[in-house]
């Protein structure tokens, strides 16, 4: 019996080492953040997994991250550059655009503690605004965006 228990514990430990836990930020009906932790297979593309998970919220929660909005991404030293598909975001109103940015930045900063700032491109090019309102010229620093809601200092 003891051998079976030890074997079972070792199996659980080895399986848990095959998984990585993501911390994801969704929204409730009043647009308040709701944290959901989900496991992904170790070695998975974490940025892609974040986009995939956020674009398919659990029942009862909202997300403003559209499916197939990620075009590409790359890390440059302590920065993450995310290239988005303009067509996936084109119909956003101010609320959708704002919460898309909140959700995405908060989730990425939570899962990548080594990132200092995030920059957005649209279809491979820099722009002034994400869709209509959110200024993306200067990027988004962890200092301001690693908490929710974002508050000026």
C-alpha positions as CSV (number, residue, x, y, z in Angstrom):
1,X,0.0,0.0,0.0
2,X,2.8,2.4,0.9
3,X,4.6,1.7,-2.4
4,X,1.4,2.5,-4.3
5,X,1.0,5.8,-2.4
6,X,4.6,6.8,-3.1
7,X,4.2,5.8,-6.8
8,X,1.0,7.9,-7.0
9,X,2.7,10.9,-5.4
10,X,5.6,10.7,-7.8
11,X,3.2,10.5,-10.7
12,X,1.4,13.6,-9.5
13,X,4.6,15.5,-9.1
14,X,5.9,14.5,-12.5
15,X,2.6,15.5,-14.2
16,X,2.6,18.8,-12.4
17,X,6.1,19.5,-13.7
18,X,4.7,19.1,-17.2
19,X,2.3,22.0,-16.7
20,X,2.6,25.7,-16.4
21,X,-0.1,27.8,-14.6
22,X,-1.4,30.9,-16.4
23,X,-3.1,33.7,-14.5
24,X,-5.8,35.1,-16.7
25,X,-7.9,38.2,-16.2
26,X,-11.5,38.1,-17.4
27,X,-14.4,40.4,-16.6
28,X,-17.7,40.0,-14.8
29,X,-21.0,41.6,-15.7
30,X,-20.0,44.9,-14.1
31,X,-16.6,44.8,-15.9
32,X,-14.7,44.0,-12.7
33,X,-11.6,41.8,-13.1
34,X,-11.9,38.1,-12.3
35,X,-8.8,36.0,-12.0
36,X,-8.8,32.5,-13.4
37,X,-5.9,30.2,-13.1
38,X,-5.5,27.6,-15.9
39,X,-2.8,25.0,-16.6
40,X,-1.1,24.7,-20.0
41,X,1.4,22.1,-21.1
42,X,4.9,23.0,-20.1
43,X,6.8,24.2,-23.2
44,X,3.7,25.7,-24.8
45,X,3.8,29.1,-26.4
46,X,2.7,31.1,-23.4
47,X,1.8,34.3,-25.3
48,X,-0.3,32.4,-27.9
49,X,-1.9,30.5,-25.0
50,X,-2.8,33.7,-23.3
51,X,-4.5,35.0,-26.5
52,X,-6.3,31.7,-27.0
53,X,-7.5,31.5,-23.5
54,X,-8.6,35.1,-23.2
55,X,-10.5,34.9,-26.5
56,X,-12.6,31.9,-25.1
57,X,-13.8,33.1,-21.6
58,X,-15.4,30.7,-19.2
59,X,-19.2,30.7,-18.9
60,X,-20.4,33.7,-17.1
61,X,-17.3,35.8,-17.7
62,X,-16.5,38.4,-20.5
63,X,-13.4,39.0,-22.6
64,X,-12.7,41.7,-25.1
65,X,-9.8,39.7,-26.7
66,X,-11.1,38.6,-30.1
67,X,-10.2,35.2,-31.6
68,X,-7.2,35.3,-34.0
69,X,-6.2,38.8,-33.1
70,X,-2.5,37.9,-32.5
71,X,-0.4,38.3,-35.7
72,X,3.1,37.9,-34.2
73,X,5.1,38.8,-31.1
74,X,8.7,39.2,-30.2
75,X,10.8,39.9,-27.1
76,X,13.4,42.6,-27.2
77,X,15.5,42.6,-24.0
78,X,12.9,43.3,-21.3
79,X,10.1,44.4,-23.7
80,X,7.4,42.5,-25.5
81,X,6.2,43.7,-28.9
82,X,2.8,42.4,-29.9
83,X,1.7,42.7,-33.5
84,X,-2.1,42.6,-33.8
85,X,-4.4,42.1,-36.7
86,X,-6.1,45.4,-37.5
87,X,-9.2,43.6,-38.9
88,X,-9.7,41.7,-35.6
89,X,-10.0,45.0,-33.7
90,X,-11.5,47.3,-36.3
91,X,-15.1,47.3,-34.9
92,X,-14.1,48.1,-31.3
93,X,-15.8,51.0,-29.5
94,X,-14.1,52.8,-26.7
95,X,-15.2,50.3,-24.0
96,X,-14.1,47.3,-26.0
97,X,-10.7,48.9,-26.8
98,X,-10.1,50.0,-23.3
99,X,-10.9,46.6,-21.7
100,X,-9.0,44.8,-24.4
101,X,-5.9,46.7,-23.3
102,X,-6.6,46.2,-19.6
103,X,-7.1,42.5,-19.9
104,X,-4.2,41.8,-22.1
105,X,-1.6,44.0,-20.3
106,X,-2.7,42.8,-16.8
107,X,-2.5,39.2,-17.9
108,X,0.8,39.4,-19.6
109,X,2.5,41.4,-16.8
110,X,1.2,38.8,-14.3
111,X,2.6,35.9,-16.3
112,X,5.9,37.5,-17.4
113,X,7.5,39.1,-14.4
114,X,10.7,40.0,-16.4
115,X,8.8,42.2,-18.9
116,X,9.1,46.0,-18.2
117,X,6.9,47.3,-21.0
118,X,4.6,46.1,-23.8
119,X,4.4,47.8,-27.3
120,X,1.7,47.2,-29.9
121,X,2.0,47.1,-33.6
122,X,-0.9,46.8,-36.1
123,X,-0.3,44.6,-39.1
124,X,3.5,45.1,-38.6
125,X,3.4,48.9,-38.3
126,X,3.5,51.4,-35.5
127,X,0.6,53.6,-35.1
128,X,-0.7,56.4,-32.9
129,X,-3.8,54.7,-31.7
130,X,-4.8,51.1,-31.3
131,X,-8.2,51.5,-32.9
132,X,-9.8,54.8,-32.2
133,X,-8.9,56.0,-28.8
134,X,-6.1,54.2,-26.9
135,X,-2.7,55.9,-27.6
136,X,-0.1,53.2,-28.4
137,X,2.8,55.5,-29.4
138,X,4.8,55.1,-26.2
139,X,4.0,51.6,-25.1
140,X,2.7,50.4,-21.7
141,X,5.0,50.3,-18.7
142,X,4.6,47.6,-16.0
143,X,4.8,50.4,-13.4
144,X,1.3,51.6,-14.4
145,X,-0.3,48.5,-15.9
146,X,0.6,45.7,-13.4
147,X,-2.5,46.4,-11.3
148,X,-6.2,46.8,-11.9
149,X,-7.7,49.3,-12.4
150,X,-5.0,51.5,-13.7
151,X,-4.7,54.6,-11.7
152,X,-2.6,57.7,-12.3
153,X,0.1,58.6,-9.9
